[in-house]
Amino acid sequence: MNQPAIHFATVLLAFFAIMNPIANAPLFLALTEEFDTGTKRMIALRSVGIAFIIISAFAIGGREIFSAFGITLPAFRIAGGMMIGLIGYHMLQGQSSSLHTPTQEDNEKSQDAALDIAITPLAIPILAGPGTIATAMNFAAQSSFSEILRVLLAFALMCVLTFVAFLGSRWLSQSLGQNAIKVVSRLMGLILAVIGVQMLIAGIHGAFPA
């Protein structure tokens, strides 16, 4: 497998692990239970659309953001690796990380209007939370056109998969059951923890080259 294909597969796997559409499907079902099918479809579409815009902005403008705040790539990889590793650790323990989980206040605010659910908590922080943003910026850090394109294509594919999972959330919950969903979440947590450690190693190597 050539380097671009490996890069795309790694990015896709990282996004899949951190967005975890299978585990987020029951949450979508609970948040939209009172709405009709058309409204649920609109909420799902808007949530992935907003998430894609947010992640695209950070993936494309990552270098400018670094420059504006005086951030070096190794420093970002160290911080991002620690953050992603922490999310993965919490998932392995069967817990929800506060970095990637809506608060009770978020859920109460989202009840004010049906489509607001698409923004909070679905788009932010569930789909485009700090971990997802850090992942996108890390894999598009060199800001080459091909690198950014692969990140955006991988995230677009994940948005499509998430949209399908949201629409089929009732079927997924009934077919898999809570135990199977917990197993998937912990496997994704393991993958995230490994990705976080790899980012941390790359950051330390860049900051303190041999």
C-alpha positions in Angstrom: 0.0 0.0 0.0 1.5 3.4 -1.0 1.9 6.3 1.4 -1.2 8.4 0.3 -3.4 5.3 0.8 -1.9 4.6 4.2 -2.4 8.2 5.2 -6.1 8.1 4.0 -6.8 4.8 5.8 -5.2 6.1 9.0 -7.1 9.4 8.9 -10.4 7.5 8.2 -9.8 5.1 11.1 -9.0 7.9 13.5 -12.2 9.8 12.5 -14.2 6.6 12.8 -12.9 5.9 16.2 -13.4 9.4 17.6 -16.8 10.0 16.0 -18.0 6.4 16.6 -21.3 6.6 14.7 -22.5 3.2 16.1 -22.2 4.4 19.7 -23.6 7.8 18.9 -26.7 6.4 17.2 -28.6 5.7 20.4 -27.8 9.2 21.6 -29.3 10.6 18.4 -32.4 8.4 18.9 -32.9 9.7 22.4 -32.5 13.3 21.4 -34.9 13.1 18.5 -37.4 10.6 19.8 -40.3 13.1 19.9 -39.8 14.3 16.3 -41.2 12.9 13.0 -39.1 11.2 10.3 -38.7 14.3 8.2 -37.5 16.4 11.1 -35.0 13.7 12.2 -33.6 13.6 8.7 -33.2 17.4 8.7 -31.4 17.3 12.1 -29.1 14.5 11.0 -28.2 16.3 7.7 -27.6 19.7 9.4 -25.5 18.2 12.2 -23.1 16.4 9.8 -23.1 19.5 7.5 -22.1 21.9 10.3 -19.5 19.4 11.5 -17.9 19.2 8.0 -17.7 23.0 7.7 -16.0 23.3 11.1 -13.5 20.5 10.5 -12.8 21.8 7.0 -12.0 25.2 8.4 -9.5 23.8 10.8 -7.9 21.4 8.3 -7.5 24.1 5.7 -6.5 26.9 8.0 -4.4 24.9 10.4 -1.1 26.5 9.4 -2.5 30.0 9.7 -3.9 29.2 13.1 -0.5 27.9 14.2 1.2 31.0 12.9 -1.3 33.4 14.5 -0.8 31.9 17.9 2.9 31.1 17.6 2.2 27.3 17.9 4.7 24.8 16.6 3.6 21.5 15.0 5.4 19.4 17.7 3.7 21.3 20.5 0.3 20.8 18.9 1.0 17.1 18.3 2.0 16.6 22.0 -1.1 18.4 23.2 -3.4 16.8 20.6 -1.9 13.3 21.4 -2.6 13.8 25.1 -6.1 14.9 24.5 -7.0 12.1 22.1 -5.3 9.6 24.3 -7.4 10.8 27.3 -10.6 10.4 25.3 -9.5 6.9 24.3 -8.7 6.0 27.9 -12.1 7.1 29.1 -13.8 5.1 26.4 -11.7 2.0 27.4 -13.0 2.4 30.9 -16.6 2.6 29.7 -16.8 6.3 30.6 -17.8 9.3 28.6 -15.0 11.9 28.3 -16.0 15.4 29.2 -14.1 16.6 26.2 -16.4 14.8 23.8 -19.8 14.5 25.6 -22.6 17.0 25.9 -23.4 18.4 29.3 -26.8 18.4 30.9 -27.0 22.2 30.1 -26.3 21.4 26.5 -29.2 18.9 26.3 -31.6 21.3 28.0 -30.7 24.2 25.6 -31.1 21.9 22.7 -34.7 21.3 23.6 -35.6 25.0 22.9 -35.9 24.3 19.1 -35.7 21.0 17.2 -33.1 22.0 14.7 -30.9 23.5 17.4 -30.1 19.9 18.4 -28.2 19.7 15.2 -25.8 22.4 16.4 -25.6 21.5 20.1 -24.9 18.8 21.1 -24.7 16.8 17.9 -22.4 18.9 15.7 -20.6 20.4 18.7 -19.1 18.6 20.7 -20.2 15.1 19.5 -19.1 15.2 15.9 -16.7 18.2 15.8 -15.4 18.2 19.3 -11.8 19.1 20.4 -10.6 15.5 19.7 -11.9 15.6 16.1 -10.5 19.0 15.5 -7.1 18.0 16.9 -7.1 14.9 14.7 -7.9 16.9 11.5 -5.3 19.5 12.2 -2.7 16.9 13.0 -3.2 14.9 9.8 -3.3 18.1 7.7 -0.4 19.8 9.5 1.9 20.0 6.5 -0.9 21.8 4.6 -0.1 20.2 1.2 -3.1 20.1 -1.1 -3.1 16.3 -1.4 -2.8 15.9 2.4 -5.7 18.3 3.1 -7.8 16.7 0.3 -7.4 13.2 1.9 -8.4 14.5 5.3 -11.5 16.2 3.9 -12.4 13.1 1.9 -12.0 10.9 4.9 -14.1 13.2 7.0 -16.8 13.6 4.3 -17.0 9.7 4.2 -17.4 9.7 7.9 -20.1 12.3 7.7 -22.0 10.1 5.2 -21.6 7.0 7.5 -22.7 9.0 10.5 -25.8 10.3 8.6 -26.8 6.8 7.7 -26.2 5.6 11.3 -28.4 8.5 12.6 -31.2 7.6 10.3 -30.9 3.9 11.2 -30.4 4.6 14.9 -33.5 2.7 16.0 -32.6 -0.3 14.0 -29.0 -0.2 15.2 -30.1 0.0 18.9 -32.5 -2.8 18.5 -30.3 -5.1 16.5 -27.0 -4.7 18.3 -28.1 -4.1 21.8 -26.4 -2.0 24.5 -23.7 -4.7 25.2 -22.5 -4.8 21.6 -22.5 -1.0 21.4 -20.3 -0.9 24.6 -17.9 -3.4 23.1 -17.5 -1.3 19.9 -17.0 1.8 22.0 -14.2 0.2 24.0 -12.5 -1.1 20.8 -12.7 2.4 19.4 -11.2 3.7 22.7 -8.2 1.4 22.3 -7.6 2.6 18.8 -7.9 6.2 19.9 -5.5 5.6 22.8 -2.9 4.2 20.3 -3.3 7.1 17.9 -2.9 9.5 20.8 0.3 7.9 21.9 1.6 7.9 18.3 0.9 11.6 18.0 2.6 12.2 21.3 5.7 10.3 20.2 5.8 12.2 16.9 5.5 15.5 18.8 8.3 14.7 21.3 10.6 13.5 18.4 9.9 16.8 16.6 10.6 18.9 19.6 13.7 17.0 20.7 15.2 15.5 17.5 18.0 13.0 18.1 
